[in-house]
Amino acid sequence: MALKELFSTDIGLLSLFTIGFVIVMAAYIYRFAKRHIAEDERNAKLGH
């Protein structure tokens, strides 16, 4: 019943889109932060 409503109603599809968007945004922020932390560590080791 709940899955049928999730995939067939407007509010269900909007909820599904929102959940997907939040997951993608979290993955992007994680990669962004991890990349910049590694860059800062490299710069600290080089003395910049």
N, C-alpha and C positions, 0 to 999 in steps of 0.2 A: 504494500500500500504506500509506504513512505517513498520507496524508490520510484514507483510509478508517478507520484506527485512531483518528485524532484526532477524527473526528466520530461514531464509532459506539461507542466504549468509554467506560466510566465515567471512567477516568483521563485519557483524551483530552479528554473534555468538561470535566473539572475543570481540566486544563491550559489549555484554550481560555478558560475563565472567568477563570482567574488572569491570563493574558496580557492579556485585555480590561480587567480591573480595574486592573492596573498602568498601562496606557496612559491610562485615564480619570483615575486618581489623579495621574499625572504632569501631565496637561493642567490639572487643577484647581490643583495646587501652582504651576505656571507662571503661570496667570492670577492667582492670589492674590498671589504675590510681585511680579509686574509691576504690579498695581494698587496695592500698598502702597509700592513704590518710587516710583511716580509721585506718590502722595499725599505722601510724605516730601519729594520734590523741590519740590512746590508749597509745602509748609509752610516749607521752608528759604528759598525765594525771598521769602515773605511775612514772614519773620523771626519765626515762631512757635516 
